[in-house]
Amino acid sequence: MLEGYSGRSRVYFILGHPIGQVKAPSGMTKFFEQQNRDAICVPIDVEPPHFDALMKAVLTLRNVDGLSITIPHKFSAFHQCATVSERARLLTSCNILRRNVDGSWHGDMLDGLSSVAAMRDRGCIVERQRALLVGAGGAGSAIGLALLDAGVKQLAVHDSDSTRRDELISRLRQRHAANVAAGSADPSGFGIVANATPAGMKPGDPLPIAVERLSPDCFVSDAITLPAITPLLAAAGARGCRTSTGVDMFQAARKPMFDFWFNGA
């Protein structure tokens, strides 16, 4: 067991705004300890106008080996990378970065894999389902791609910003041409509903879908970590739906994040 942190400890930042809702700092630090790694995950609250300047400064910090990226910086993080994975290139967003040999950043997008893994852990059968994705931002883009890669037969994308929605549909059709279409807030007929919007983080937020139209056999996931049981998930559970939370998603993300940072996965 490690005996606390020192000047030799390796540092992994998580960058976002706001940052108070994220589970990664304590969760990843505990996971590092369990893996006998002398490392710590530190939250950094940075507003969008200052993100690029911070990233330039972090390049000079010799004990920072990796970054986790959360809302709203995932698209900006992509442009800070010298190299990226194939899925990050398709989505033009990253939620995790590690150092290349020359000190530059290599980026990937693991949100989708983590979300689908959390769904499966909670009993969701993904294959051959019709799925409704609500939210076409960084996390939503990744979740949509992962659902398609996992075998959903159709994905409908809904976002209040129709331009952003259509841009994501265009990107996803590069890999899954016939299986992606525009959706709405009506979940009727869908076997999976995935919320990737921030609706539910603040008291009084409107629900992201028409929950009264949920079927009890629909599986509902939410990427929000605080509160763990969002109003959407509470309403879905009351209608008999199985659900997965943003905390479930983070739990599923810890091992892939560790492997990306330490094992070059």
C-alpha positions, 0 to 999 in steps of 0.5 A: 500500500502507498503511504500518501502523496509526495512530490513524486506522485503523478498528477491527473487533472479533470477539467470542467465547468462547473466541476462540483458534480464530477465523481472522478477526483475521489473515485479515480484516486481510490482506483489508483491506490487500489492499483498501487499507483502513486497518482492523484486525480485533481479537479480544475474548474476552468471557464471556456474562455480560459481553457486554451490558455490553461492547456498551454500551461499544463503542457509545461507541468512535468508531473501531469501525465494525463487529463480527464475532460468534462462538460463543456470542454470536450470539443475544445480538448480535441483541438489540443491533441497532436494525435487522436483515436479513430472514434475521437477523430470521427466525433471531433471530441475527447474526454481523456488525454495522455502524453505522447513520447514528445510530451504532446497530447493523445486523445480518445473519447470513452464516454460512449463505451462507459455508458453502454457498459453501464447499461449492460451492467444494469440488464439492458440488451442493446442489440436490435433495439430502437434508441433515442439519444437526447443531447448531441454534445460531447458525451451524447455524440460518443454515446450515440456512436457506441450504441450504434457500434453495439448493435442498435438497429436505429438511433434517433437523435434529439437536441434543442439545437437542430444544427448541432443535432444535424451535424452529429447525424451527419458524422454518425452516418459516415459509419452507420449510414442507414441507421440514424435519423432525427428524433423528438422528445417523444420516447414512444416506440423506443427500447432505450432512451439515453439522456446526455443533456444537463437537464436535471442537474439544477432544481426545476430543470424541465424533463428532457423527454415526455416521460408520460409516454415511456413504456415500462419495457424501455431502458432509460440511462442518464449521464448526470452524476449529481444528483445520481437519481435525476428527475428523469430516472425517478420518473422512469423508475416510477413507470417501471423502467430499468435505469442506469445512472451517471454514477454507474457510467463513471464506475464503468469508466474507471478501468478503461480510463486507467488502461488508457493512461497507464497501459496505452490502451 
